[in-house]
C-alpha cells in the first residue's frame, strides 16, 4: 500500500496530465503554423529577389543581348504556386519585356542606320518601361511580403496569459 501523500499525488497527476498535454499540443500546432508562414515568406521573397535582380541587370547592362533570362525563368517558376495569377502574369510580362529588349539590342547592331533609329526608339521605350518597374514590382509584392508588427507579436503570445 502506498503512503497517503503519494496516492493524492497520483490523483492530482491524473487530473493535470491531460490539460498539460493539450496545451503542449496546441503550442506545437501554433509553432507549425508559424513555421509554414515563415517558409512561404522565404519562397515568396526569393521570387521577388529574382525579379529585382532582373530589373537591376537590365538597368546596369541595357545594351547587352542576354539578360540571363534562363536564371530568371528558373528562379520564378514556382511563382504560379506561391502567388495569385495576377502576379504570375506580371512576372511573365517582365520576362517578355526583357526578351524584347534583348532582341532589339541584337537587331540595332545588324541594321543600317536608317532602320536603326526606329529600333532605337523602340528600345528607348522599353528602357523607359523598365525604369518604372521597380516601384511597380514593390507594389505587386507588398501584400505578400509586408511584415505586420502586431501579427509578429501575436506569434509569441501564450494562450493562457
Secondary structure, DSSP 8 states (H G I E B T S, - for coil): ---HHHHHHHHHHHHHHHHHHHHHHHHHHHHHHHHHHHHHHHHHHHHHHHHHHHHHHHHHTTT-S---HHHHHHHHTTHHHHS-HHHHHHHHHHHHHHHHHHHHHHHHHHS-HHHHHHHHHHHHHHHHHHHTHHHHHHHHHHHHH---HHHHHHHT--TT-
